[in-house]
Amino acid sequence: MISKLQAVLHSKCPKCRTGNMYSGSAYGLSRQKMYEFCPNCGFKFEIEPGYFYAAMYVSYAFSVAEVLTLALATAFITHSESPWLYIAVLFIAIVIFAPFNYRYSRLVLLHYLSPKVSFDPKLYGEGKNSADLKG
């Protein structure tokens, strides 16, 4: 059985932990697209209209943690007082982390912050995508 953390890391459905939530990877030449329904169990990911607006708050928390960490690392490594160095480093970091934040803010919202959504062990491994986790 796959753990909740593994399901988040592999972008799996919070209901069955088998079906993929996204087509494509977070980083790649093709645009990542979130499925409307789980291809394995049929769970609708946007459980109510506008549900994923809440993911903006999770994404904001990710961004603050990333920017703060990189700003402190830049200060520690370079000892620079130039604001342009910090602006450049943080701008590049925000652009690089945007696909990660988009994907994982929604995954964290569904898996950890939604009391309406819970794992159903009866659905695990059922359907056409059960081979995804085995091989």
N, C-alpha and C positions, 0 to 999 in steps of 0.2 A: 504494500500500500504506500502511496506517495504522501509525504507530509505536506502541511500547508505551506511551509517555506519553499519546498521543492516545487510545488504547484505555482507559486508566485514567480519563482526564478525561471520556470519553463513556460510561463504564460498560459497556464491551464485554467479551465473553468472552475469557479469556486464550488459549484454544486456537485460535479462528478469527478473533478480533478483528472479528467482524461482528455476531454476535447480542448482544442486550441482556441484561445480567445482572439488571436491575431493571425493573419496570413502574412508571411514574410517575417524577416528579422527586424529588430529595432534599427540596426545600421545595415544598410545595403543600398543597392541601386534602385530597387523598387520601393515604392511608398508602402509603409506599413498600414494595414487596414484591419480594423477591428470588426469581427463578425457581429451581426445583430443577434444571432442565436448560437448557442453551443452546437457544433456539428455532431456531437456525441449524444447529449441528453435533451437538447432543445431548449435549455434554459435561456430566457431573454436577459441579456446582460444589462441593458438600461431598464432597470426595474420600475422606473416611473419617469415621466417626461422631465427632461432637464436634470436627471440624476447625476450625470457626470460633471455638472458645474461644481459639485463638491470636490471633485478631483483637483480642481485648481488650487484648493487650499493645501492639499497633500503635495502637489507639485511645487507650490510656493515654499513649503517646509523643506523639501529636497533642495530647491535652489538656494535657500538661505544657508543650509548646511554646507553645500558645495562651495558657494562663494566665500563664506567665512573661512572654511578650511583652506582654500586656495589663497586667500588674502593673507592669512597668517603664515602659510608656507612660503609665499613670495617674500614677505617681510623678513622671515627667519633666514631664508637662503640668500637674498640679495642685499638686505639692509638698506634698501633704496627708499628715498623719500619722494621720488618722482610720482606724481599722481598718474601720469601717462602710462607708466609701466603697469600699475594696478588696473587701470581702465582696460588696457589691452589684454592682460591676462584674464580678467574676469569676463570681458566680452567674449573672448574665444571660448572660455569654459562654458558660458551660458549657451552658446551656439552648439558646442559639442555635446553637452548634456541634454539638450532639448528633446531628442527622440527617446532617450532613456526616461526622462521625467514624464513625458506624455504617456508612455506605456505603463511604467511601474506605478504612477500615481493612481491610475484606474485599477490596476491589479491590487494595490494595497487597500484602496477604498472598498472594493468588492470582498476581498478575502478577510480583512481585519476590522474594517470600520462599519460594516453593514450588518446590523442585528437581524435583518430580514433574510439574509442569505446564510445558509449553513450547508456543510458537506453532508451528502447522503451516501453512505457506504454501499448501499444497494446499487447505485448507479456507476460505481467505480469499475472501470475495465469493460463496461458494456459498450456495445455499438461498434462502429467501423474504425474508430481511432485507437482501440486498445493496443494495437501493435506499435503505436508511437512511443510508448514508454518502455517497451520491451526491447526494441532494437533500434 
